[in-house]
Amino acid sequence: MALNLVRNSKVFFTTNVDTAANGYRVKTTGFTPTNTFEIQVLDGLSFSQNTNADTVTVSEAGDTPVRGQRSFNTSLAPVDFSFSNYIRPYNTGSAITAEESVLWNALLTDAEISTANTITLGGTVSSAAYAFANGTGTLTITGTAMTYVGAAAGDTVVVTGLTGAPAADLPFINAPALIKTISATSITLEYVNPKPGTITGITIGGVKFHKSAWAPVNTSYSLVSAAGSNKHQLQKFGLLIVVDQVVYAIDNCALGQVTIDFGLDAIATAAWTGQGTTMREVATAATASAGTFGGGTLTGTYTQKNTAAAYITNKLSTVSLSLVNSLKNSAGATVAAAGTSYALAITGGSITINNNITYITPANLGVVNTPVTYYTGTRAITGTLNAYLKTGSGVQSTGQLLADMLSAAASSVEPMAALSISVGGGANPIKAVIEMPAVTLSIPSVDVQQVVSTAINFTAQSSVPSNVADGTVYDLSEINDVTVKYFA
């Protein structure tokens, strides 16, 4: 008998699962590098499934009451799993990727990262023009015999392959959009995060529409968007967890949330939690090395972990916070104008994206019921930034932000700011950038220690820009609350 050691554990994300009729159970054969991916995880890996029980008791009077009890197993709770991995973007030569790209995609959409969900624009394209009006930005591409197999009006896609000038505006059009109209002579795209004004000089070069949340934009960066996350259910996948030579499978998984922590003395990590319907042992005496499963009943190949990718240190992380709408006091006077930026040198913090998933379990008598499915709830994006409380004339620092928020507290129902967090530093070529164009800020709290510090809480939301400089409004029906970009 041998003890199983966590240091020998491995985690694999796989879409090699049976159909819905079989509960999306993980298979034991048919693994390939395109459907199974090794994820390097840290200490703290956990996975378990608990039993729910009903206990029957009685309460009697008298000298000799019955004091026994009966317990019945009624159902299995969903499988809970959690693990963390380092954020390590790397360049494959054709795109930027990371091991957790499959996790980001499963968190925020129902479509796999695959060639089947990547649509290439074909035919002859004659022109492309961007326009912005009444808070809506649209791109119209015209031509002849244009083809895009698998795309339809109403699809949410990430657009890539647009080039031209000005280069600074390209991130606004190589971005998530909604297909409004589509034909052999034109396609009209409505952007979920439009840019006011007109972008000119657009050229078409290998345009692609990605139905997946993760999209490789170019060899500088890839992005993941929440634009396609308004789904009752997300991407179907399973987990394989190898503990020494025993392999456990978690079927019909769903990712509930991810938390990115900004501990300054740490390497950038993402902590993932999720659930599944069942957990089972699928193989013993199994091996997983050099991209191949072997031994036991587990066979096939997989994409290996990348041990050469660079790490990102949180100590270099930077934060950009600027007001989208002006802050006004109770008298209607402007306290801080739209566009005001604040210098935030953070000392820590975190951001969490939560799908608020709920599993459904039947309640039949006489059997142990198992979860049958799940549905998503509110997409909640919240976080906290910790910083020292700095004051001084002419400096839009944390002290000034606190003063402005206090002055507008009695009248600003929804103070809105644009928040960009560069994990690893804005000037670094290898980083992860979390962009939230419209966050609601709470009044920063103050912690009086040897050095006075402050905590800034925020909630990211969707918004609609208007044609006026100070007129962006929140709209919970929109889908532009967060975008994550990986650079390498």
C-alpha positions as CSV (number, residue, x, y, z in Angstrom):
1,M,0.0,0.0,0.0
2,A,1.4,3.4,-1.0
3,L,0.4,6.9,0.1
4,N,-0.8,9.3,-2.7
5,L,1.2,12.5,-2.7
6,V,-0.1,15.9,-3.9
7,R,3.2,16.7,-5.4
8,N,2.6,14.0,-8.0
9,S,-0.9,15.3,-9.0
10,K,-1.7,16.6,-12.5
11,V,-4.8,18.3,-13.8
12,F,-6.2,18.1,-17.4
13,F,-9.0,20.1,-19.0
14,T,-10.8,18.1,-21.6
15,T,-13.7,18.4,-24.0
16,N,-13.4,14.7,-24.8
17,V,-16.8,14.0,-23.3
18,D,-19.9,11.9,-24.2
19,T,-23.2,13.5,-25.4
20,A,-25.7,15.2,-23.2
21,A,-27.7,11.9,-22.9
22,N,-24.7,10.5,-21.0
23,G,-24.3,13.4,-18.7
24,Y,-21.2,14.7,-20.6
25,R,-19.1,12.0,-19.0
26,V,-15.4,12.1,-19.6
27,K,-14.2,9.3,-22.0
28,T,-11.3,7.1,-21.3
29,T,-10.1,7.0,-25.0
30,G,-9.9,9.5,-27.8
31,F,-7.8,12.1,-26.1
32,T,-5.9,14.4,-28.5
33,P,-3.9,17.6,-28.2
34,T,-6.9,19.6,-29.5
35,N,-9.3,18.4,-26.9
36,T,-7.2,17.8,-23.8
37,F,-4.8,20.3,-22.1
38,E,-2.5,19.9,-19.1
39,I,-2.9,22.7,-16.5
40,Q,0.0,23.4,-14.1
41,V,-1.6,23.9,-10.7
42,L,-0.3,25.1,-7.3
43,D,-0.7,23.8,-3.8
44,G,-4.3,24.0,-2.7
45,L,-5.8,21.7,-5.4
46,S,-9.0,20.2,-4.0
47,F,-11.9,18.2,-5.3
48,S,-14.7,16.4,-3.4
49,Q,-18.3,15.3,-3.5
50,N,-20.5,15.2,-0.4
51,T,-23.6,13.2,0.4
52,N,-26.8,15.0,1.6
53,A,-28.8,13.1,4.2
54,D,-32.1,13.4,6.1
55,T,-32.2,12.3,9.7
56,V,-35.5,11.1,11.3
57,T,-35.9,11.5,15.1
58,V,-38.7,11.0,17.5
59,S,-39.5,12.7,20.8
60,E,-41.5,10.8,23.4
61,A,-42.6,11.4,27.0
62,G,-42.3,8.7,29.8
63,D,-39.6,6.8,31.7
64,T,-38.3,4.8,28.7
65,P,-38.6,7.1,25.6
66,V,-37.4,6.0,22.2
67,R,-34.2,8.0,21.5
68,G,-32.9,6.4,18.3
69,Q,-32.6,8.0,14.9
70,R,-32.6,6.9,11.3
71,S,-30.5,8.6,8.6
72,F,-31.2,8.3,4.9
73,N,-28.8,9.4,2.1
74,T,-31.0,11.5,-0.2
75,S,-28.8,13.0,-2.8
76,L,-25.2,13.7,-3.9
77,A,-24.1,17.3,-3.8
78,P,-22.4,18.7,-6.9
79,V,-18.7,18.0,-7.1
80,D,-16.6,21.0,-5.8
81,F,-13.2,21.6,-7.3
82,S,-10.7,24.4,-6.9
83,F,-7.1,25.1,-8.0
84,S,-4.8,27.9,-8.9
85,N,-2.3,28.4,-11.7
86,Y,0.3,31.0,-12.5
87,I,-0.6,33.5,-15.3
88,R,2.1,32.8,-18.0
89,P,1.4,34.2,-21.5
90,Y,3.6,33.0,-24.3
91,N,3.9,33.5,-28.0
92,T,3.5,30.4,-30.2
93,G,4.8,32.2,-33.3
94,S,1.3,32.7,-34.7
95,A,-0.7,33.9,-31.6
96,I,-0.5,34.6,-27.9
97,T,-1.8,31.9,-25.6
98,A,-1.6,30.6,-22.1
99,E,-2.5,27.3,-20.4
100,E,-5.5,28.9,-18.7
101,S,-6.9,30.1,-22.1
102,V,-9.3,27.1,-22.1
103,L,-10.4,28.0,-18.5
104,W,-11.1,31.7,-19.4
105,N,-13.1,30.5,-22.4
106,A,-15.2,28.0,-20.4
107,L,-15.9,30.7,-17.8
108,L,-17.3,33.2,-20.2
109,T,-19.0,31.4,-23.1
110,D,-20.6,28.1,-24.4
111,A,-18.5,27.8,-27.6
112,E,-15.2,25.9,-27.7
113,I,-11.9,27.4,-28.8
114,S,-11.7,25.5,-32.1
115,T,-11.5,25.9,-35.9
116,A,-15.2,25.1,-36.1
117,N,-15.9,28.3,-34.1
118,T,-13.5,30.5,-36.1
119,I,-15.1,31.9,-39.2
120,T,-12.9,33.4,-42.0
121,L,-14.3,36.1,-44.2
122,G,-14.2,35.0,-47.8
123,G,-15.0,36.4,-51.2
124,T,-14.0,39.9,-52.5
125,V,-14.1,42.8,-50.0
126,S,-14.2,46.3,-51.5
127,S,-14.5,48.5,-48.5
128,A,-14.8,48.8,-44.7
129,A,-16.1,51.8,-42.7
130,Y,-16.7,52.5,-39.0
131,A,-19.4,54.9,-37.8
132,F,-20.5,56.0,-34.4
133,A,-24.0,57.5,-33.7
134,N,-26.4,57.7,-30.7
135,G,-24.1,55.6,-28.6
136,T,-23.7,52.8,-31.2
137,G,-20.5,52.0,-33.1
138,T,-20.9,49.9,-36.3
139,L,-18.5,48.5,-38.8
140,T,-19.9,47.8,-42.3
141,I,-17.9,45.6,-44.6
142,T,-19.0,45.4,-48.3
143,G,-17.9,43.3,-51.2
144,T,-19.1,40.5,-53.5
145,A,-19.5,36.8,-53.1
146,M,-18.6,37.2,-49.4
147,T,-18.8,34.0,-47.4
148,Y,-18.7,33.2,-43.7
149,V,-19.9,29.7,-43.0
150,G,-21.2,29.3,-39.5
151,A,-22.0,33.0,-38.8
152,A,-25.5,34.4,-38.6
153,A,-27.3,37.6,-37.6
154,G,-27.5,37.7,-33.8
155,D,-24.2,35.9,-33.2
156,T,-21.7,37.5,-30.7
157,V,-18.2,37.3,-32.1
158,V,-14.7,38.6,-31.5
159,V,-13.4,40.3,-34.7
160,T,-9.8,40.0,-35.6
161,G,-7.6,40.7,-38.6
162,L,-8.5,44.4,-39.2
163,T,-5.5,46.5,-39.8
164,G,-4.7,50.1,-40.9
165,A,-4.4,53.5,-39.3
166,P,-4.6,55.0,-36.8
167,A,-3.0,52.1,-34.9
168,A,-4.2,53.4,-31.6
169,D,-7.8,52.8,-32.6
170,L,-7.4,49.2,-33.8
171,P,-8.1,47.6,-30.4
172,F,-11.6,49.1,-30.6
173,I,-12.4,47.3,-33.9
174,N,-10.4,44.1,-33.3
175,A,-12.9,43.5,-30.5
176,P,-16.2,41.8,-29.5
177,A,-19.2,42.7,-31.7
178,L,-22.7,41.6,-32.5
179,I,-23.6,40.6,-36.1
180,K,-26.6,42.8,-37.0
181,T,-27.0,41.9,-40.7
182,I,-25.2,39.5,-43.0
183,S,-25.3,38.7,-46.7
184,A,-23.1,37.9,-49.7
185,T,-22.5,41.6,-50.3
186,S,-22.2,43.1,-46.8
187,I,-22.0,42.5,-43.1
188,T,-22.7,45.0,-40.4
189,L,-21.2,44.6,-36.9
190,E,-22.3,46.5,-33.8
191,Y,-19.5,46.8,-31.2
192,V,-20.2,46.0,-27.6
193,N,-17.6,48.7,-26.5
194,P,-17.7,51.3,-29.3
195,K,-15.4,54.3,-29.6
196,P,-17.0,57.7,-30.2
197,G,-15.9,59.4,-33.4
198,T,-14.9,57.9,-36.7
199,I,-12.1,55.4,-37.2
200,T,-10.6,55.7,-40.7
201,G,-8.0,53.9,-42.7
202,I,-9.4,50.4,-42.0
203,T,-8.0,47.7,-44.2
204,I,-9.1,44.0,-44.4
205,G,-6.5,41.3,-44.1
206,G,-7.5,37.8,-43.1
207,V,-10.6,38.9,-41.1
208,K,-11.9,36.2,-38.7
209,F,-14.9,36.0,-36.4
210,H,-14.4,34.0,-33.3
211,K,-17.5,32.6,-31.5
212,S,-15.3,31.6,-28.6
213,A,-14.6,34.0,-25.7
214,W,-10.8,33.6,-26.2
215,A,-9.6,35.0,-29.5
216,P,-6.0,35.4,-30.8
217,V,-5.9,39.0,-32.2
218,N,-2.3,39.0,-33.4
219,T,1.2,38.1,-32.3
220,S,1.2,40.9,-29.7
221,Y,-1.9,39.9,-27.7
222,S,-5.0,37.8,-27.4
223,L,-8.2,38.7,-25.6
224,V,-11.0,37.1,-23.7
225,S,-14.4,38.8,-23.5
226,A,-17.6,38.5,-21.6
227,A,-19.6,39.5,-24.6
228,G,-20.8,35.9,-25.3
229,S,-21.5,35.0,-21.7
230,N,-25.3,35.7,-21.6
231,K,-26.0,32.0,-21.6
232,H,-28.0,29.7,-19.3
233,Q,-25.2,27.1,-19.6
234,L,-21.5,27.5,-20.5
235,Q,-19.0,25.3,-22.4
236,K,-19.2,21.6,-21.6
237,F,-16.0,20.1,-20.3
238,G,-14.6,17.6,-17.9
239,L,-11.6,17.4,-15.6
240,L,-9.1,14.6,-15.3
241,I,-7.1,14.6,-12.1
242,V,-4.1,12.3,-11.8
243,V,-3.0,11.5,-8.2
244,D,0.1,9.4,-8.5
245,Q,-1.2,6.6,-10.7
246,V,-4.9,6.9,-9.9
247,V,-7.1,9.0,-12.3
248,Y,-10.3,10.7,-11.2
249,A,-12.8,12.2,-13.6
250,I,-15.2,15.0,-12.9
251,D,-18.1,15.1,-15.4
252,N,-20.2,17.9,-16.7
253,C,-18.1,20.7,-15.2
254,A,-18.9,24.4,-15.1
255,L,-16.5,27.1,-13.9
256,G,-18.1,29.3,-11.3
257,Q,-15.5,32.0,-10.7
258,V,-12.0,33.2,-11.0
259,T,-10.1,35.4,-8.6
260,I,-6.9,37.3,-9.5
261,D,-5.0,38.5,-6.5
262,F,-2.5,41.4,-6.4
263,G,-0.3,40.4,-3.5
264,L,2.8,42.4,-4.2
265,D,5.3,39.7,-2.9
266,A,3.7,37.1,-5.2
267,I,3.7,35.8,-8.7
268,A,0.5,36.6,-10.6
269,T,-2.0,33.8,-10.2
270,A,-5.6,33.0,-11.1
271,A,-7.7,30.9,-8.6
272,W,-10.5,28.9,-10.3
273,T,-13.4,27.3,-8.6
274,G,-16.2,25.2,-10.2
275,Q,-18.5,22.3,-9.9
276,G,-19.5,19.1,-11.7
277,T,-22.3,16.5,-11.5
278,T,-20.3,13.4,-10.7
279,M,-16.8,12.3,-9.7
280,R,-15.5,8.8,-10.3
281,E,-12.3,6.8,-10.6
282,V,-11.6,6.0,-14.2
283,A,-8.1,4.4,-14.1
284,T,-5.4,2.9,-11.9
285,A,-1.8,2.2,-12.6
286,A,-2.0,5.0,-15.2
287,T,0.7,7.4,-16.4
288,A,0.6,10.9,-18.0
289,S,4.0,12.1,-19.4
290,A,5.5,13.5,-22.5
291,G,2.0,14.3,-23.9
292,T,0.7,10.7,-23.7
293,F,-1.6,8.8,-21.4
294,G,-0.8,5.2,-20.8
295,G,-1.4,2.3,-18.5
296,G,-4.8,1.2,-17.0
297,T,-7.7,2.1,-19.3
298,L,-6.7,5.7,-20.1
299,T,-5.2,6.1,-23.6
300,G,-4.6,9.1,-25.9
301,T,-2.5,12.2,-26.1
302,Y,-2.7,15.8,-24.8
303,T,-1.2,19.2,-25.1
304,Q,1.6,19.4,-22.6
305,K,2.2,22.2,-20.1
306,N,4.6,24.9,-21.1
307,T,7.5,25.1,-18.6
308,A,9.4,27.7,-20.5
309,A,6.7,30.5,-20.4
310,A,7.7,33.6,-18.3
311,Y,6.2,34.4,-15.0
312,I,4.6,37.8,-14.1
313,T,5.3,39.5,-10.8
314,N,2.6,41.5,-9.1
315,K,5.1,44.0,-7.8
316,L,5.2,45.7,-11.2
317,S,1.4,45.9,-11.6
318,T,-0.1,49.3,-12.4
319,V,-3.7,50.7,-12.3
320,S,-5.3,53.4,-14.4
321,L,-8.5,54.9,-13.0
322,S,-10.3,57.8,-14.8
323,L,-13.8,59.2,-14.4
324,V,-16.2,58.5,-17.2
325,N,-18.9,60.9,-15.9
326,S,-18.3,63.9,-13.8
327,L,-18.8,63.9,-10.0
328,K,-21.2,66.6,-8.8
329,N,-22.1,67.7,-5.3
330,S,-25.6,68.2,-3.9
331,A,-25.6,71.8,-5.3
332,G,-25.0,70.5,-8.8
333,A,-21.5,71.9,-9.0
334,T,-18.8,69.7,-10.6
335,V,-16.4,68.3,-8.1
336,A,-14.3,66.3,-10.6
337,A,-14.8,66.5,-14.4
338,A,-15.2,63.6,-16.7
339,G,-11.8,62.4,-17.8
340,T,-10.1,63.1,-14.4
341,S,-7.4,60.5,-13.8
342,Y,-6.1,59.4,-10.4
343,A,-2.7,58.0,-9.7
344,L,-3.0,54.7,-7.8
345,A,0.1,52.9,-6.6
346,I,-1.5,49.8,-5.3
347,T,-0.3,47.7,-2.3
348,G,-2.6,44.8,-3.0
349,G,-6.1,43.9,-4.0
350,S,-8.1,41.4,-6.0
351,I,-10.8,41.0,-8.7
352,T,-13.4,38.3,-8.9
353,I,-15.6,37.3,-11.8
354,N,-18.4,35.1,-10.6
355,N,-21.1,33.2,-12.7
356,N,-23.2,32.4,-9.6
357,I,-24.0,28.9,-10.8
358,T,-26.9,26.9,-9.3
359,Y,-27.1,23.1,-9.8
360,I,-30.5,21.3,-9.9
361,T,-31.0,18.0,-8.1
362,P,-34.3,15.9,-8.2
363,A,-35.9,14.8,-4.9
364,N,-37.2,11.3,-5.7
365,L,-37.9,9.0,-2.7
366,G,-36.0,5.8,-2.2
367,V,-33.0,6.6,-4.3
368,V,-29.8,8.7,-4.0
369,N,-30.5,11.6,-6.3
370,T,-27.7,13.1,-8.4
371,P,-27.4,16.6,-9.9
372,V,-28.8,16.7,-13.4
373,T,-27.9,20.1,-14.7
374,Y,-27.2,23.7,-13.7
375,Y,-27.9,27.2,-14.8
376,T,-26.0,30.5,-14.6
377,G,-27.0,33.4,-12.4
378,T,-25.8,37.1,-12.3
379,R,-22.4,37.7,-13.8
380,A,-20.9,39.6,-10.9
381,I,-17.5,41.3,-11.3
382,T,-16.2,42.9,-8.1
383,G,-12.9,43.8,-6.6
384,T,-10.8,45.8,-4.2
385,L,-7.7,47.9,-4.7
386,N,-5.5,48.7,-1.7
387,A,-3.2,51.7,-1.7
388,Y,-1.6,54.1,0.7
389,L,-3.6,57.3,1.3
390,K,-1.6,60.0,-0.4
391,T,-2.4,63.7,-0.4
392,G,-0.8,66.8,-1.9
393,S,-1.6,69.8,-4.0
394,G,-1.8,69.3,-7.8
395,V,-1.8,65.5,-7.5
396,Q,-4.9,63.4,-8.4
397,S,-3.9,60.8,-5.8
398,T,-5.8,58.4,-3.5
399,G,-6.4,61.3,-1.1
400,Q,-8.0,63.4,-3.8
401,L,-10.2,60.5,-4.9
402,L,-11.4,60.1,-1.3
403,A,-12.1,63.8,-1.1
404,D,-14.0,63.9,-4.4
405,M,-16.1,60.9,-3.6
406,L,-17.0,62.3,-0.2
407,S,-18.0,65.6,-1.8
408,A,-20.3,63.9,-4.3
409,A,-21.5,61.1,-2.0
410,A,-24.9,62.8,-1.3
411,S,-25.7,63.2,-5.0
412,S,-23.8,60.7,-7.1
413,V,-26.0,57.6,-7.3
414,E,-23.8,55.8,-9.7
415,P,-20.3,57.3,-9.8
416,M,-18.7,55.8,-13.0
417,A,-15.0,55.3,-13.8
418,A,-13.0,53.4,-16.3
419,L,-10.6,51.0,-14.6
420,S,-7.6,49.2,-16.3
421,I,-5.4,46.9,-14.3
422,S,-2.1,45.9,-15.9
423,V,-1.0,42.8,-14.1
424,G,2.8,42.8,-14.5
425,G,3.1,46.5,-15.4
426,G,1.8,48.7,-18.2
427,A,5.3,49.0,-19.8
428,N,6.1,45.3,-19.7
429,P,5.8,43.3,-22.9
430,I,4.6,40.3,-20.9
431,K,1.4,41.1,-18.9
432,A,-2.3,40.6,-18.5
433,V,-4.5,43.6,-18.7
434,I,-8.0,43.6,-17.2
435,E,-10.1,46.4,-18.7
436,M,-13.5,47.5,-17.2
437,P,-14.9,50.6,-19.1
438,A,-17.6,51.3,-16.5
439,V,-17.2,50.6,-12.8
440,T,-19.2,51.9,-9.8
441,L,-16.9,53.1,-7.0
442,S,-17.6,53.0,-3.3
443,I,-16.2,55.6,-1.0
444,P,-12.7,54.4,-0.2
445,S,-12.3,53.2,3.3
446,V,-9.5,54.3,5.5
447,D,-7.3,52.1,7.7
448,V,-5.2,54.1,10.2
449,Q,-2.0,52.2,10.9
450,Q,1.6,53.4,11.0
451,V,1.1,54.4,7.3
452,V,-2.5,55.3,6.6
453,S,-3.9,53.2,3.8
454,T,-7.2,53.0,1.8
455,A,-9.3,50.3,0.2
456,I,-11.2,51.1,-3.0
457,N,-14.1,48.7,-3.7
458,F,-15.6,48.6,-7.2
459,T,-18.2,46.8,-9.2
460,A,-17.9,46.4,-13.0
461,Q,-21.0,46.9,-15.1
462,S,-22.1,47.3,-18.7
463,S,-22.7,50.7,-20.2
464,V,-23.8,52.5,-23.3
465,P,-21.8,55.6,-24.5
466,S,-23.5,58.6,-26.0
467,N,-22.5,61.3,-28.3
468,V,-21.9,63.8,-25.6
469,A,-18.7,64.0,-23.6
470,D,-20.3,63.3,-20.3
471,G,-23.2,61.0,-21.0
472,T,-22.3,57.4,-20.7
473,V,-25.0,55.4,-18.8
474,Y,-25.2,52.0,-17.2
475,D,-27.2,49.4,-19.0
476,L,-27.4,45.9,-17.5
477,S,-28.6,44.4,-20.9
478,E,-25.2,45.3,-22.5
479,I,-22.3,42.9,-22.5
480,N,-19.1,45.0,-22.3
481,D,-18.3,44.9,-18.6
482,V,-14.9,43.3,-18.8
483,T,-12.2,42.4,-21.3
484,V,-8.9,40.6,-20.4
485,K,-5.9,40.9,-22.7
486,Y,-2.8,38.7,-22.6
487,F,0.4,40.2,-24.0
488,A,3.7,38.4,-24.7
